[in-house]
Amino acid sequence: MKLRNPQNRFQLSIKKNDRVLEVGGGHNPHPRSNLVVDKYTGNDNQHRVTDLKVLRHQQFMEADGENLPFKDHEFDYVICCHVLEHVPNPQKFLAEQFRVAKRGYIETPSLLGEYLAQKDSHKWILHEHEDVLYLMDKKELNFFPRYDTGNLFHDYLPKHSIGYKIIQRTHPNVETIRIEWEHNFNFEVNPQDPEIRKFFTGPWNYQWNDSFFPPRSMGNEFKAAAAAMWDISKSVFKSKVLKKGN
């Protein structure tokens, strides 16, 4: 079942002694992962920004996420960030994660995030509605990006714009879907329900605003903005001050 929607991939319910698998760590593996697997090795960067990266404390194994070479529930937790939107068979891919781990976290571009940062390598557009993750094939929607804006929204603005960093922290649903789960979670591939398909095919409906971005009180807005600035300040301190000290 779905447990919650964390604010980001660093706010996960992972215990100290949990053995953690990451599927598709790519160029940015999660530091809490013990074992990272990736289907694409060497110089094959068609599905990632830069070369494959593995941290010093991590083991690495070449493996296909649709056929993981592990026993049932061999891991306590599995992490998968920005991989599901690429895979040929999402049913098989997710079934393997539900099989090899007791709990997990998955992160993908949101419906809006796909429009903001369009990528040719993404096969699926995703949207979470009432705790169900829906995946629509881009070809079925005739969705073909005019140009790749991923570098702008994933790399440039997060590094150079404080305003954009605040938006990422106060409204993470703009760019991403983040699901923490136990055993499994509900999903559907290429839904046929017109009420669901309208999110993917119709023009933006003003009534969706409250659904995508539930309104908050002024006090909670200030709290969210203050928490975002504090988090940004800590991040800058770690990357600038601490690195210089080392």
N, C-alpha and C positions, 0 to 999 in steps of 0.2 A: 504494500500500500504506500501511497505517497505520505511522507511525514510533514514536509514543509517546503517553502521556497526560500532558501538562504539568500542573504543579500549579495554574497559573492562566494567564490570557490575556496576562500580561506576561513569561512565561518561554518565549518562542517563538524558534525557530531562524531568525530573519530577518537577512539580511546587510545591511551598511551601505548598499550601493548597490541593494538590491532595490526594485523598483517594486511597491507594495503596494495592492491593491484591498480595500475593505471593502464587503460586501453587507449592507445594513440597519444602518447605524451608529446610526440612531435618535437618542435623547437622550444617548447615551454612546459616541461614536466612539472607536476605538482611536487613541492618539496617534501610532502608527507608520504609520497609513494615509496614503497619498498622495492617493487618490481614493476618495470615499465615495458610494455610490449608495443610494437609498431609494425604495421604491414609493410611500410615503405622505408627502406634503408638506403645507405649510400647517398648519391646525389639526386635521388628522386624527390624533388620538392614541389611536385604539382599540387599537393594537398596541404602544404604548410608554407610559412613565410620564409624561413631560412633552414639551414641544415639541422639534422637531428641532434638533440642534446640529451645527455644523461648526466645527472648529478653524481658527485663522488660516492655518496653512500648508497646509490641505487644499482640494482641489477637490471640488465636489459636482455630482452629476448625478442627475436623476430617471430611474429605470429599474426595471423589474420583474426580480427575481432569476431568474425562470423564462425570461426572454428578454433576456439581457445583450447590449448593443450593442458587443461587443468581438471582436477577432480571436482565433483560437486561440492560447493561451499568450502573450497580450499582456502578462500580468503575471507576475512572479516568484512572488508570494505573494498569497493571498486569505484574508481574515479574515471570519468570520461568527459572531456571538455572539447567541444567543437569538432566532433568526429561524426556523430550520427547523421548530420546533414550531407555527408559525403558518401555514405555506404550504399552498395547495390541493394542489399536485402535488410531493411531495418528490423523486420520481425525476427529474423535469425540472429542479428547482431544483438538486440536487446535480450532475447531469450538466453544467449550465452552469458551475458552479465548477470542476469537473474539466477542462472545456474551456478556460477562459480563463486558468487559472493552472497553474504547474508544481507548486506546493506550497501547502499551506494549513492553516488551523486552524478547527475548528468547535466551538462550545460550545452545549449545550442543557441544559434541566433534566433531571435524572436521574429515574428511576422514583420514588424516594423524594422527590425535590425537587418533583415534580408534586403529590404528596399533601400535602406541607407547605405549598406556596404555590400553591394552586389558582387557575387563571385561566380565565375563560370564553373568552378569545381564543385559547387554545391548542387546536389541532385534534388534536394527536398527543401520546401518551405514549411516551417513549423509554427504552430500556434497552440497554446494551452488554454482550454476553456472548461470551466467547472471541473477542474482536476483531471481532465483527460488531455493527453498530448496528441495532437492531430498532425499528420504529415501528408503533404500534397506534393506529388511529382511535378516538377517545374515544366516538363514537357507537356503534361496534360493541361497545364494552365497557359501554355504558350508564353512562359515567362523566360525571356532571354535578356540578360543585362546588356545595356549599351556600352558600358565601360566599367572596369573594376575600381570601386571606390574604397576597397578595404584598407589600403594603405593610409588614406586620410582619416578614417574613423577608428581604425584599430591601432595605428602607430603614431601618426603625426599629432592629432588633436589631444590624445591622452598624455602626450609628453609636453606639449607646448601651450595648452590652454587650461587655465585653472577653472574657468567657467564650465568647460566641457567635462572636466574631472568631477565637478560638483554634480552635474547632471547624471553622470554615470553612477554616482553613489546615492543620490536622492531618488532617482527614477531608473533603476536597473532594468525595468521591463521594457524600456525603449529599445535596448539592444539585445537582451538575452532572456532566455528561459532557463531557470535553475530549479531542479527538482532533486530533493533528497528523499530516498525511498528505503523501504524494508521489504524484502522478499520480491517485490515487483511494483509496478504502477500501471495505470490504465493508459493505453494508447490505441490509436486507430490510423491505418494507412489508407490514403485516398478515400476519405469519407464521402458518402453519397447523399447524406442528409443536407437538404438545401439550406437549413438554418446554420449549418456549420460551414458549408462551402461559400456562403456569402462573405465570410471573413476574408477568403482568399480571392474571390472573383469580383466582388462588388466595389463601388466607391466607398470611401470612408464615411461612416455614419456618425453624426455628431453624438448620438446617444451611446456610442461605444466608449466615449471618453471616460466615463465613470467606471466602466468595466475594466478597461486597460489600466487606468490610473485612478484608483479610488481616492476621492477627495480627503484631505487631512485638515485638521484645525490649524489656525494660524500658529498656535503654540507648537504643534507637532512639526509644522513646516520649518520653524526656526530651529527646533531641536535637530531635525534631519540635516539642515544646512550647517549647523554648528558641528555635528558629528562628522559630516563630510569634510569640512575644513580641518578638523583635528586629524582625521585619517590621512588627508593629503599632506599635512605638515609632518606627520610621523614618517610617511613614505619618502618625502624629500630629505628629511634628516638622515634616514637610513642610507639612502642612495648617494647623498652628497657628503655629509659630515663623517659618517662612520667609515665609508670607503676611503676617504682621504686619511683618516686616522690609521688605517691599516696599511 
